[in-house]
């Protein structure tokens, strides 16, 4: 596995990874309506690309295929971290997170934050984050309550 910055023509592969992973991995924690709102089949790729353009976007590759993705803002907010549904429990998310954390330190960021799904909350606790509250999110008319998590670095 190797990790590098995401290229402009790879966003569609990331959208596909996110959609498949959310619908498979998070199915035990969310209703079908919530999954469809979170990762719709008609994902707006241009909006997605524009939203991530100011971020540090890293992708993990195995045999030329994207198997993981992380996006971190200059504020230290991690707005996405996903591992492909067929590559879970192989350390990909951990490696992506460590690269993003190193990038944050190099850029003078002292605190990381994120809004964790129910599915990923335990992972972030293992990565040194602490629960800091509840965030109410709206996707496609559906309300989500995510756990706000923070970590001093």
The 8 nearest C-alpha neighbors of each residue, nearest first, counted from 0:
[[1, 61, 60, 59, 2, 62, 91, 66],
 [0, 2, 60, 59, 3, 61, 58, 62],
 [3, 1, 59, 58, 60, 57, 0, 4],
 [4, 2, 57, 58, 5, 59, 1, 60],
 [5, 3, 57, 56, 58, 6, 2, 55],
 [4, 6, 57, 56, 58, 3, 9, 7],
 [5, 7, 9, 8, 4, 10, 56, 3],
 [8, 6, 9, 10, 5, 48, 11, 52],
 [7, 9, 6, 10, 11, 5, 12, 48],
 [10, 8, 12, 6, 11, 7, 5, 13],
 [11, 9, 13, 12, 8, 7, 14, 48],
 [10, 12, 14, 13, 9, 15, 44, 8],
 [13, 11, 15, 9, 10, 14, 16, 65],
 [12, 14, 16, 10, 11, 15, 17, 9],
 [15, 13, 11, 17, 16, 12, 18, 10],
 [14, 16, 12, 18, 13, 17, 19, 11],
 [15, 17, 13, 19, 14, 18, 83, 20],
 [18, 16, 14, 20, 15, 19, 21, 13],
 [17, 19, 38, 15, 21, 20, 16, 14],
 [20, 18, 16, 22, 17, 21, 15, 23],
 [19, 21, 84, 17, 23, 24, 22, 18],
 [20, 22, 25, 18, 23, 24, 19, 17],
 [23, 21, 19, 20, 26, 34, 25, 24],
 [22, 24, 20, 21, 26, 25, 19, 84],
 [23, 25, 20, 21, 26, 22, 84, 27],
 [26, 24, 21, 28, 27, 23, 118, 22],
 [25, 27, 29, 28, 23, 24, 22, 30],
 [28, 26, 25, 29, 24, 30, 118, 23],
 [27, 29, 25, 26, 118, 117, 30, 24],
 [30, 28, 26, 33, 27, 25, 34, 31],
 [29, 31, 33, 32, 34, 26, 28, 27],
 [30, 32, 34, 33, 35, 29, 26, 22],
 [31, 33, 35, 30, 34, 36, 141, 29],
 [32, 34, 30, 36, 31, 35, 29, 37],
 [35, 33, 31, 37, 36, 32, 38, 22],
 [34, 36, 39, 32, 38, 33, 37, 31],
 [37, 35, 139, 33, 138, 34, 39, 38],
 [38, 36, 34, 35, 138, 33, 39, 139],
 [37, 39, 18, 35, 36, 34, 21, 40],
 [40, 38, 35, 41, 42, 36, 37, 18],
 [39, 41, 42, 38, 18, 35, 15, 36],
 [42, 40, 39, 43, 38, 44, 35, 18],
 [41, 43, 39, 40, 44, 38, 14, 47],
 [44, 42, 46, 45, 47, 41, 48, 39],
 [45, 43, 47, 46, 42, 48, 11, 10],
 [46, 44, 48, 47, 43, 49, 50, 42],
 [45, 47, 49, 43, 48, 44, 50, 51],
 [46, 48, 44, 50, 45, 49, 43, 51],
 [47, 49, 45, 51, 50, 46, 52, 44],
 [50, 48, 46, 52, 51, 47, 45, 53],
 [51, 49, 47, 48, 52, 46, 53, 54],
 [50, 52, 48, 54, 49, 53, 47, 70],
 [51, 53, 49, 54, 50, 48, 55, 56],
 [54, 52, 51, 55, 72, 50, 73, 49],
 [55, 53, 72, 51, 52, 71, 56, 70],
 [54, 56, 71, 70, 72, 57, 53, 4],
 [57, 55, 70, 5, 4, 69, 54, 71],
 [56, 58, 4, 5, 69, 3, 68, 70],
 [59, 57, 68, 2, 67, 5, 3, 4],
 [60, 58, 2, 67, 66, 1, 65, 68],
 [61, 59, 65, 64, 1, 0, 66, 63],
 [60, 62, 0, 64, 63, 66, 65, 1],
 [63, 61, 64, 60, 0, 65, 1, 66],
 [62, 64, 61, 60, 65, 66, 0, 59],
 [65, 63, 60, 61, 62, 66, 59, 12],
 [66, 64, 60, 59, 67, 58, 61, 63],
 [65, 67, 83, 60, 59, 82, 64, 61],
 [68, 66, 82, 59, 81, 58, 83, 65],
 [67, 69, 58, 81, 80, 57, 59, 82],
 [70, 68, 80, 79, 57, 56, 95, 58],
 [69, 71, 56, 79, 55, 78, 77, 54],
 [72, 70, 77, 55, 54, 76, 78, 75],
 [71, 73, 54, 76, 74, 75, 77, 55],
 [74, 72, 75, 54, 71, 76, 103, 108],
 [73, 75, 72, 76, 108, 111, 71, 110],
 [76, 74, 111, 73, 72, 108, 110, 112],
 [75, 77, 112, 72, 113, 74, 71, 111],
 [78, 76, 71, 113, 79, 70, 112, 75],
 [77, 79, 70, 76, 71, 113, 80, 72],
 [80, 78, 70, 69, 77, 81, 71, 68],
 [81, 79, 69, 68, 70, 82, 92, 78],
 [82, 80, 68, 67, 17, 79, 83, 69],
 [81, 83, 67, 66, 92, 87, 84, 68],
 [84, 82, 66, 86, 85, 16, 67, 20],
 [83, 85, 20, 86, 87, 82, 24, 23],
 [84, 86, 83, 87, 66, 82, 20, 88],
 [87, 85, 83, 84, 89, 82, 66, 88],
 [88, 86, 89, 84, 85, 82, 83, 91],
 [89, 87, 90, 86, 91, 92, 82, 85],
 [90, 88, 87, 91, 86, 92, 93, 82],
 [89, 91, 93, 92, 88, 94, 87, 95],
 [92, 90, 94, 93, 89, 95, 67, 82],
 [93, 91, 95, 94, 90, 96, 82, 67],
 [92, 94, 96, 90, 91, 95, 97, 126],
 [95, 93, 97, 91, 96, 92, 90, 98],
 [96, 94, 92, 98, 93, 97, 91, 99],
 [95, 97, 99, 93, 94, 98, 92, 100],
 [96, 98, 100, 94, 99, 95, 101, 93],
 [99, 97, 101, 95, 100, 96, 102, 94],
 [100, 98, 102, 96, 101, 97, 103, 95],
 [99, 101, 103, 97, 102, 98, 96, 104],
 [100, 102, 98, 104, 103, 99, 97, 105],
 [103, 101, 99, 105, 100, 104, 98, 106],
 [102, 104, 100, 108, 106, 101, 105, 99],
 [105, 103, 101, 107, 106, 108, 102, 100],
 [106, 104, 102, 103, 107, 101, 108, 100],
 [107, 105, 103, 104, 108, 102, 73, 101],
 [108, 106, 104, 105, 109, 103, 102, 73],
 [107, 109, 103, 104, 106, 110, 75, 74],
 [110, 108, 152, 151, 107, 104, 111, 103],
 [111, 109, 151, 150, 152, 108, 75, 112],
 [110, 112, 75, 150, 149, 76, 151, 109],
 [113, 111, 149, 76, 148, 77, 75, 150],
 [114, 112, 77, 148, 76, 147, 115, 78],
 [113, 115, 147, 146, 145, 148, 134, 116],
 [116, 114, 146, 145, 120, 113, 119, 147],
 [115, 117, 118, 145, 119, 120, 146, 114],
 [118, 116, 120, 119, 115, 28, 145, 146],
 [117, 119, 116, 120, 25, 28, 121, 24],
 [120, 118, 122, 116, 117, 121, 115, 123],
 [119, 121, 123, 117, 122, 115, 118, 116],
 [122, 120, 124, 123, 119, 125, 118, 117],
 [123, 121, 125, 119, 120, 124, 126, 118],
 [122, 124, 126, 125, 120, 121, 128, 127],
 [123, 125, 128, 121, 127, 126, 122, 129],
 [126, 124, 122, 123, 127, 121, 128, 120],
 [127, 125, 123, 124, 128, 122, 93, 96],
 [128, 126, 124, 125, 150, 123, 129, 149],
 [129, 127, 150, 124, 149, 123, 148, 126],
 [128, 130, 148, 149, 124, 131, 150, 127],
 [129, 131, 148, 132, 147, 146, 149, 128],
 [132, 130, 148, 147, 129, 149, 133, 146],
 [133, 131, 147, 146, 130, 134, 148, 145],
 [132, 134, 146, 147, 145, 144, 135, 131],
 [135, 133, 145, 144, 147, 146, 136, 114],
 [134, 136, 144, 143, 145, 133, 142, 137],
 [137, 135, 143, 142, 144, 134, 138, 145],
 [136, 138, 142, 141, 140, 143, 139, 135],
 [139, 137, 141, 36, 140, 37, 142, 136],
 [138, 140, 36, 141, 137, 37, 35, 142],
 [139, 141, 138, 137, 142, 36, 33, 136],
 [142, 140, 138, 139, 137, 33, 36, 143],
 [141, 143, 137, 136, 138, 140, 135, 144],
 [144, 142, 136, 135, 137, 145, 141, 138],
 [143, 145, 135, 134, 136, 133, 142, 146],
 [146, 144, 134, 116, 115, 114, 133, 143],
 [145, 147, 133, 115, 114, 132, 134, 148],
 [148, 146, 114, 132, 131, 133, 113, 134],
 [147, 149, 130, 131, 113, 129, 112, 128],
 [150, 148, 112, 128, 129, 111, 131, 130],
 [149, 151, 128, 111, 110, 152, 129, 127],
 [152, 150, 110, 109, 111, 149, 128, 127],
 [151, 109, 110, 150, 104, 111, 108, 100]]
